[in-house]
Structure formats: structure tokens, C-alpha cells
Amino acid sequence: MPSTLETALKTVGFIVLAALPLVILWFTLRRMSATARSSVKSGLRLDPPRRISGTSMTLVMVDGKEDREHYFFDAESFYLRRGPVPTAVPLSQITSVTRTSDVIYSRYVWQVCFSRASGRKCVTFTNNLTLFNRDFLLFLEAVRKANPLATVDRAGILF
């Protein structure tokens, strides 16, 4: 019959083995976030617009045809593409980037609000953040840098 010490050690071992993948995932995401922050702070030159939205469920009519919305960003602007010509919004005009409570395909819906001459406008989309694609984290850091007064949520483990 095993002693109490052996049982306790086995239990602790199983708990550590069960928690290890979660700790590794948490560490990886924290490191990605820190790398994104340091990349933007160091003035990383962002290539032409990087896509930050997942596959859109929103269909819009463009020239009599259905099309989907897509969202991109670069070092200076946030782009809304509905059809062939994107609409550019300077990152400094973004007032908030918040995660909503809505979930589509196990991903949270994000809301980006910005000021225009015609008033405040908001768009919603799911991000394309993965372990290997950190463009959405770069977008969050670029908005923080361009407009320190903007409300910017952090991307979490559950994206």
C-alpha cells in the first residue's frame, strides 16, 4: 500500500504535467506581446498594410456584387477595405480598440472606434491572431503609440 507521501507526490506530479502546456502557452503569448511592444517602440518598419481581420461574415454590396470587409494597418493608418479602394484612417484618430463579449468561431469580436469629420464611427471584426501571426498585437501597440489617450484592450490567451 502506497504511503501518503507517495500519493501526494504523484498528485503533485500529475498537476504539474497537466498545467505545463498552459504555462508554456501563457509564456509564449506574453513573449509575443512584449516582442510586439518592443518592435513598435524601436520603430520597426512595417511592410505595406498588414491584414488584422479574420474572414469577415459581413457582406457588403460593391458595384452590384457581394464582397466582404477586410481590415489592414501600417505604421500610419488603419484601412477599411470594402471593394477595390480602401478607406484610410490615421492611427492617431482611433479612440478605442476594445474586445466585445461576442464570440464567433471561438474568437472574440473586436471593435475599433475612430473620429471622423462626420462624427464617431465604429467597426467590428474578428482578428487573425495566431501563435505565428502577431500582426494584431502590432496593431494594438501601434495604436497605443500613435494615440496614448486611446482605450486599447489587451489580447488574451483566448484571443
CORGI-V394476 format. One record per backbone hydrogen bond with DSSP energy under -1.0 kcal/mol. CO is the residue of the C=O (numbers start at 1). NH is the residue of the N-H. Records with the same first field share a line. If there is no record, write none. Layout:
# CORGI-V394476
CO: NH / NH
This chain:
# CORGI-V394476
3: 7
4: 8
5: 9
6: 10
7: 11
8: 12
9: 13
10: 14
11: 15
12: 16
13: 17
14: 18
15: 19
16: 20
19: 23
20: 24
21: 25
22: 26
23: 27
24: 28
25: 29
26: 30
27: 31
28: 32
29: 33
30: 34
31: 35
32: 36
33: 37
34: 38
35: 39
36: 40
37: 41
38: 42
39: 44
40: 43
50: 73
52: 128
58: 69
60: 67
62: 65
65: 62
67: 60
70: 81
71: 52 / 53
72: 79
73: 50
76: 91
77: 74
78: 89
79: 72
80: 87
81: 70
87: 80
89: 78
90: 93
91: 94
93: 115
95: 151
96: 113
97: 153
98: 111
102: 109
104: 107
107: 104
109: 100
110: 125
111: 98
112: 123
113: 95 / 96
114: 121
116: 119
119: 116
121: 114
123: 112
125: 110
126: 54
133: 130
134: 138
135: 139
136: 140
137: 141
138: 142
139: 143
140: 144
141: 145
142: 146
143: 147
147: 150
151: 97
156: 159
